[in-house]
């Protein structure tokens, strides 16, 4: 699953930053470094419909590239 696509589908960098109470810069880093697993689980629990979209299903499993939160 592509982090950039997921962030865009969730409303974009600014919206995701507001949801997570982090800076937009932190969310931008997720696009390159992977979304931390706890946030990925949170998004999936709150927005399961997004994880079933064809845009995300045709990409490799996201968990292979995610990093643990620091």
N, C-alpha and C positions, 0 to 999 in steps of 0.2 A: 504494500500500500504506500502510495506516494504522500509524504508529509505535506508538501505544498498543496496538493489536491485536497487533502483532508482539511487543512486549515482554511482553504478557500471555500469549501463546502460548508464549513461551520460558521462562515460569515467574514472571514478575512483576518488578517493579522491583528488589527486593532480590536475587533470583537472578541477574538480568542484571548487576547491579553486581558481584556476587561473581565471575561468569565473566570480566568485563572488568577486574577489579581497579580499579574506580572507585567513587566514592561513589553512594549511591542518589539523591542530589540531582542528580548529573550525568545519570543515566539519566532522571530526571524531566524534565530540561530537553530531552532528546531527544524526548520526547513532543510538545513544542511546536515545537522548532527543527529536528527531523529527526535521524535517526541518522546519525552520520558514515559516509561511504562505506566506509572501511576496516573498521569494525565490521559494517556491513551485509554486506559480502563475507564476513567471517569467519562470521557467523551462517548465511549461505546455504551456505557450504562445510561447516559442522559440522552443520547441521540442514536439509538440503534438503527433507525431508518437510514441514516447517512452511510453506515457501514455495509448496507445491503445494496447500495447504488452500483450500477454497472461501471461507473467511472473508477471505482475503487476495487471492484472485483477482478478487473483484468490486469492488476498489478501484482507483483510478488507479495507474499505475506509480509506485513509490516514489522512484525515482532523480530524478524531476523536482523533488522537494522536499528532497532530502538536501543536507547541507552538508559540505564538506571538513573534516577534523579540523584543529584549530588547532595 
